[in-house]
Amino acid sequence: MGRSVAGDRNEQERAYALLALGDELIHARALQIAAELRIADLLASRPRPCQDLAEHTETDPEALYRMMRLLASRGLFHESGTGVFELTPMGDPLRSDHPASVRSVLALTGAVAPLVLGGAHHSLRTGEATFPQVTGDPIYAHMARHPEQGRLFDEAMRDLTRLVAPAVLDAYDFTGAPHIIDVGGGSGALISAILRREPAASGVVLEDPRVVDSALDEIREEGVADRCSAVGGDFFREVPAGGDLYLMKWVLHNWSDERVTDILRNCRRAMREDSRLLIIESVLPSGDDAHPGKAMDLAMLVLLGGRERTEEQFGELLAGAGLRLERVVPTRSPHSVVEASPR
Ligand SMILES: C[S@@+](CC[C@H](N)C(=O)[O-])C[C@H]1O[C@@H](n2cnc3c(N)ncnc32)[C@H](O)[C@@H]1O
């Protein structure tokens, strides 16, 4: 039977849409390299010819032009004269000094994604992380062994947290929690933002000893050092007692259900009956709905053997650790606040 021309056209459009989706990898890689090369910093004050950009970034001018042309086609830059590029408002957060900078995050993705995505079949076959297969170390041991990458990782977490903190603070009322413990609190960006909003509260960051000094720097920079400290420790062994509120942002998604249960049990042991625990993460919608957490879920699988979770999955894990899911508070970011209390 002959096929209709209209039918053919629809099929072709769908086929081209799939090819375009496949090509997103090339666009993403160009974006990551632009972040690594700090192209937006070079364009911050004025447009520049590609030749000039190439000299500063030690790249080939013609090759760099082709990459800039691709990114200009996505609106990040504008070719304002032949071979001359300027930064657009859309590309502006690629600057490292932008208040909502994503430069370090994209540079980190650029450093890590090429390592693991090539071998991602390992994760699909086994359900385990690919990262240790490729590098020989789990990711946090790798960061400790490669201080340069460790610093980039911490900077990226700090910048992402600075981006999301206003949405969390607007969605959740932190008043009435005099002492707050941020478990795996990274650079201290979240606790600092909360303490700036709540001048009577005090806080502690529990972190891997590798990260404590940069957390202390951030706490000092944010002007809350008189009310906040950072201590080295291991949340698989012990979580400090004495908190009215415990925070865990982007920690649990790093780990398997078994490891999450260990962390939650240590939190429960540290909590009083009236303490609360806040898990700040994506809460995955069921069904086909799009959500940034669905990509992060695969990233967590290949990097750490971790996962993003649904509300039901959070509820089950909390119950297994003697905690009860009280409510899920959405924020205007892709992340929600999951509030839990002792059962
Ligand atoms: C994905 S980062 C999130 C950091 C921070 N909560 C944020 O949202 O910016 C996870 C953090 O857990 C810390 N971490 C990993 N294993 C740990 C352990 N066993 N004890 C304490 N912290 C740990 C890492 O150093 C890292 O800073």
The ligand as an ORCA input file, in Angstrom:
! r2SCAN-3c Opt
* xyz 0 1
  C      26.500     16.792     46.367
  S      27.424     17.534     47.629
  C      26.228     18.638     48.359
  C      26.876     19.664     49.246
  C      25.916     20.656     49.887
  N      24.922     20.035     50.727
  C      25.233     21.475     48.807
  O      24.050     21.242     48.553
  O      25.895     22.343     48.218
  C      27.517     16.241     48.848
  C      28.483     16.571     49.992
  O      28.573     15.425     50.870
  C      29.893     15.416     51.407
  N      30.189     14.069     51.915
  C      30.363     12.939     51.176
  N      30.575     11.879     51.984
  C      30.527     12.364     53.251
  C      30.645     11.717     54.540
  N      30.843     10.404     54.633
  N      30.519     12.496     55.648
  C      30.303     13.852     55.532
  N      30.160     14.487     54.334
  C      30.285     13.753     53.228
  C      30.750     15.789     50.225
  O      32.019     16.273     50.620
  C      29.893     16.854     49.533
  O      30.259     18.154     49.925
*
